[in-house]
């Protein structure tokens, strides 16, 4: 080690210098954010927790990289925050003190019959960058029902008669249903989607 000296002193006592460098770092709880298939023109959000395990504040900002997947063509990456309006993240930038965590929200605004892939890029000032793969699609609800009415004919009041109706979800959007009815009212089937 070179000795430390002071201009007003002629004698330099030996001294050792030890230093540490700390860099910001983040831990993300997701590597992939799959929004699944949602109903056309509706939003969906997913939480993403980011943590700062380092000893210094982590100042971050997000941007997006779009992956175009036209049929029969190769992928093209576009590093432009406005390139993929279906995706968003809030907050778009922030600062995490050492040892803290924060939940950000990833958003997808479903288009009409769209299928989108991309990456959210978290850039850390003075530190590394992180990527979260994004995928989502939107579609209309469609289904088939094999019968629109059931004919039971005349029945004795103490006899139970059963009939089946087959409902098939022909779309990629999750479909829920509920059947209700009574002896005097017709059976109604209520359809919904997740």
NORQUIRA-V493777 format. One record per residue. N is the residue number from 1. RES is the residue in three letters. D_LAST is the distance of its C-alpha to the last C-alpha in whole Angstrom. Layout:
# NORQUIRA-V493777
n->[N:N]
res->[RES:RES]
d_last->[D_LAST:D_LAST]
This chain:
# NORQUIRA-V493777
n->[1:2:3:4:5:6:7:8:9:10:11:12:13:14:15:16:17:18:19:20:21:22:23:24:25:26:27:28:29:30:31:32:33:34:35:36:37:38:39:40:41:42:43:44:45:46:47:48:49:50:51:52:53:54:55:56:57:58:59:60:61:62:63:64:65:66:67:68:69:70:71:72:73:74:75:76:77:78:79:80:81:82:83:84:85:86:87:88:89:90:91:92:93:94:95:96:97:98:99:100:101:102:103:104:105:106:107:108:109:110:111:112:113:114:115:116:117:118:119:120:121:122:123:124:125:126:127:128:129:130:131:132:133:134:135:136:137:138:139:140:141:142:143:144:145:146:147:148:149:150:151:152:153:154:155:156:157:158:159:160:161:162:163:164:165:166:167:168:169:170:171:172:173:174:175:176:177:178:179:180:181:182:183:184:185:186:187:188:189:190:191:192:193:194]
res->[UNK:UNK:UNK:UNK:UNK:UNK:UNK:UNK:UNK:UNK:UNK:UNK:UNK:UNK:UNK:UNK:UNK:UNK:UNK:UNK:UNK:UNK:UNK:UNK:UNK:UNK:UNK:UNK:UNK:UNK:UNK:UNK:UNK:UNK:UNK:UNK:UNK:UNK:UNK:UNK:UNK:UNK:UNK:UNK:UNK:UNK:UNK:UNK:UNK:UNK:UNK:UNK:UNK:UNK:UNK:UNK:UNK:UNK:UNK:UNK:UNK:UNK:UNK:UNK:UNK:UNK:UNK:UNK:UNK:UNK:UNK:UNK:UNK:UNK:UNK:UNK:UNK:UNK:UNK:UNK:UNK:UNK:UNK:UNK:UNK:UNK:UNK:UNK:UNK:UNK:UNK:UNK:UNK:UNK:UNK:UNK:UNK:UNK:UNK:UNK:UNK:UNK:UNK:UNK:UNK:UNK:UNK:UNK:UNK:UNK:UNK:UNK:UNK:UNK:UNK:UNK:UNK:UNK:UNK:UNK:UNK:UNK:UNK:UNK:UNK:UNK:UNK:UNK:UNK:UNK:UNK:UNK:UNK:UNK:UNK:UNK:UNK:UNK:UNK:UNK:UNK:UNK:UNK:UNK:UNK:UNK:UNK:UNK:UNK:UNK:UNK:UNK:UNK:UNK:UNK:UNK:UNK:UNK:UNK:UNK:UNK:UNK:UNK:UNK:UNK:UNK:UNK:UNK:UNK:UNK:UNK:UNK:UNK:UNK:UNK:UNK:UNK:UNK:UNK:UNK:UNK:UNK:UNK:UNK:UNK:UNK:UNK:UNK:UNK:UNK:UNK:UNK:UNK:UNK]
d_last->[67:69:71:70:72:73:75:78:78:80:79:76:74:72:68:65:62:59:55:52:49:45:43:39:36:33:30:27:24:22:24:21:17:15:12:10:9:7:8:12:13:11:11:10:13:14:17:21:24:27:30:34:36:39:42:42:39:36:36:33:31:28:28:26:28:26:26:27:26:27:28:32:32:33:30:32:31:31:32:31:29:28:27:24:22:19:19:21:22:23:26:27:30:32:34:34:37:38:36:33:30:27:23:22:19:18:16:15:15:13:16:16:16:17:18:19:21:23:24:25:28:29:33:35:39:41:39:37:34:30:28:24:23:19:17:14:13:12:12:12:10:13:14:18:19:23:24:24:26:28:32:33:37:39:38:40:39:39:38:34:33:29:28:25:22:20:17:16:13:15:12:11:7:6:6:7:11:13:17:20:23:27:30:31:28:26:23:20:16:13:10:7:4:0]
